Amino acid sequence: MQSEFYTRVLLATTSQNIFLTKKEKLRCQNCSKPIPLGKSFVAESEKHKGVCFNCSPFVGYVMLPAGDAAMTRRSKKYSTLCGVVWAWNQRRKRYERKGQLVEPSAIEKAKIECAKDQEVRVQKNKKAAVVRAQQDRLYIAEFARHVRMKYPYCPENREIIIAQHACQKYSGRVGRTADAKEFDAKMIDLAVIAHIRHIETNYDNEFGKGKRKKEIRSSIRPDIDQILKKWKGL
């Protein structure tokens, strides 16, 4: 009975993370060779034990870049294994999905299936895009309302500019975080502070003068705090 249980679990586990590691050196648990910075490390995470690509079952698999949801979903369905590839984004300080490794035959089958209902999916995606755009406009308007509520004395229409910048799609800015979408007070503050830093101070002009970012931010913090109090009416 126990053997049958583990067999079912193994068959159900078809996905595996593959990290283009951000660490200087990792070591393969199979061949003991070092895995240099930026090379494939097959494991649950960089903190777990794993193997190099050559010791993984993904040799001979093909990389399918991220971006086409239908191809991603269908190629995974037809592949025995699926290696989800993650690369470190230094600016955002997080791993981001770059695509997946699947069997070549899986990609061919997925292409055939996608070709059959391409027009239907195009129309469906257009309708979905309209809905998302409307939802995004409502979200930005609500974010702006919360800015105005917390900073009632900020200049006219400035709350709209702050919201549009902070909530720009795919920007990775504070307005796209989960907490911001709940209109968390701290997220509202961060969005306003970022706006003041770039628009109301000489922050951007201080770069290239031998100063570090932390030093520049520290030097303008009193100016930011003064403007925050003014906008709050304190």
N, C-alpha and C positions, 0 to 999 in steps of 0.2 A: 504493500500500500504506500509506504513512504517513497519507494523508488518511483512509483507511478506519479506521485505528487510532484517530485522534482523534475520529472520528464515533462510534465505539463507546463511547469514554470519556465523551463528552458526553452520550450517551443514558443511560449508567449513573449519571451524577451528577445525582440528583434532589433532594438535600437541600442546604439552605443555611442557615447560621447568621444569625440576626437579633438583634442585641444592643440592649437598651434601655440605652444607654450610660451609664456611670458618670462619664465624663469631661465636663469643662465645655464643651468644644467640639471637634468633629471636622469635617472638610470632605469633602463629596461629591466623588468623583473624576470624576463625570460633569458635574454642573451647577455645581460649585465653591461651592455654598451651604453655610454652616455647619450642622452637626447638633448642636443643643443637648443639654444634659444630659437624659437620660431618653427621648430620641427614638430611633427605629429606625435602626440602622446595620447595613447588610447587608454582611457580610464574614466571613472565616474567623475573625477575632478583632479586638479593638479595636486591636491592634498592626499589623494588615494594612490595605492600602488597600481602601476599600469605597465604597458609594454610599448616598444617602438612600433612604427608602422610596419616594418618588415616582419615583425613577429606577430602581427595582428591578422585576423582573417579577412582583412580588406584589401590585400594585395590583388590587383587585377580589377578592382571595382573602379567605377567612373564617377567623377565629381559632377554633381548637378548643382549649379549655383542657386542661391535663394532668390526669390522674386516671383516665381510662377507657382501659385498655391496648388493648382490642379496637377501640374507635373510633379510637384513635390509629394503630394498625397498619393497619386497613382503609382509613381515609380517605387515608392516605399512599399506599397501594397504588393507589387510584383517581385520584389527583391527578397531573397532569403534573409539578408541582414541589411541594416541601414546604419551607416556611420554619420552621425550629426557633427559637422565640423564647426568649431568655435575659434574665433581669433580675438585677441586682446585689443581693445580700443584704448589707447593710452590717454587720450583726451577725456573720454567719459569714464575711465577707470572701471571698465567692465568688459566681460566677454560678449561678443555679438555673433550671432549665427551667420555663417558664410555660405552654407549649403549642406549637401549630404552626399555620401558615397553609397552608390547602389550598383547592382549588377548591370552591365551593358544591356542585357536583354530586357531588363526592367524598364529602362529608359525608352527603348524601342516600342515596347507594349504600351507604355504610357503615352507616347506620341500618337500612336494610332487611336487610342481611346479619346485623347483630347481633340483630335481632328474631327471626330464624329459629332461632337457637341459644342464645337468652338463658337458658333454663332449664338447658341442659347446662352453660353457662359458670358459672352461679350455683352449681350443685352442685360443679363442679370447683374453683371458688374457695373454697368452704367447706372442702373437704378440704385444699386447699393451705394455708388459714389455720390449720387445726389442726396441720399439720406444722410450719409456721413458728413457731407459738407454742411447740411442744415444743422446737424447735431453740433458740429464744430462751431458754427456761428453762435448758436445758443449758449454753448459752453463759454466762449470768449466774452459774450455779453454778460453772463452771470459772474464770470471772474472779475470783469470790470466793475460790476455792481458791488462786489465784495471789497474791491480796492477803495471805491468811493465811500463805502460805509465805514471802513477803518481809517481812511485818510480824507475826511470831508473837506479839508481846505487845500487839497492839491489843486493845481491849475486846471482850468476848464478843459474837459476832454482828455486830460492826461491819463486818466484811468483806462481809457480805451487803447491808447498807445502802449501802456504798460502791459495790458492784457494781450494785445496782439503780438507783442514781442515775446513775452514769457510763454505763451501758449502756441507758438508757431509749430506746426506739425513737423515731426522728424528732426527737430532741433536739439532734442535732449535737454532743453531748458527746464527750469523749475515748474513751469506751468503744465508740462506733460507728465509729471510724476503722479503716482496714485494719490498721495496726500493732497496735492494741489487740486485734483479733481473732486476731492471732498471739501475743498475750500478751507483747508487747514490754515489757521491764522499765521503760523510760522512761514508757510509757503507764500502767503500773500506778502508778508514782510520781506522775504527774500527777493521776490519779484520787484517790489518797490525799491528796495535798496540797490539792486542791480541797475535799475533805470536811473536812479539818482547818480550813481557812481559814474555812469557813462555820459549822462546828459547835463547834469548840474555841477560837475566837478572837472578838474583838469586831469583826471585819472589817465585817460588814453594818451595824453601828451607827455606823460612822465616816463613812458617806456623808451628804451634806447639811450638812457642817461646813466647807465650803470647801476640802476636800482633794481632790486628784486620785487616781484609782484607783492609779496607779503609786506615789504617795507612801504611800497606805494599805497597799498590798501590801508595800512596802519596810519599813514600820514593824513589821509583824507577822511578818516573815520569821524573826527569831530565835526567836519562840514556836513557829512551825511546825517549824523545824529541831530544836528541843528535843523536841517531841512525836514527830517522826520517829525520832530516836535512841532514845527511850523505847520506842516500838513495835517497833523492831528489836532491842532488848535490848542496846544499846551503852552 
